[in-house]
Amino acid sequence: MFAKQTYIARRNQLRQRMPKGGIVVLIGNSEAPRNYFDNAYSFRQDSTFLYYFGLQNANLVGVIDLDNEVDYLFGDDYTVDD
């Protein structure tokens, strides 16, 4: 959506406003099935996750390490079913 630096700046601004000594965990949304797994609603990412990481993929978790000033992104590997 925006340039990579925009999201980096947003995470750095959050880091400055938070007390030192911890992590911030932002959990993205997963696909929501209607009546069975292959019949899903249109995917909508969590707004907070989208604001700080800018990714529209399902099943992601972002971690902002306040002490070490490092950001992590966790997700599942794609399988044949995906």
DADASUL-V816134 format. One line per field, one symbol per residue. burial: b if it has 24 or more other ideal C-beta (glycine too) atoms within 12 Angstrom, else e. Layout:
burial: ???
This chain:
burial: eeeeeebeebbeebbeeeeeeeebebebbeeeeeeeeeeeeeeebbeebbebbbbebbbbbbbbeeeeeebebeeeeeeeee
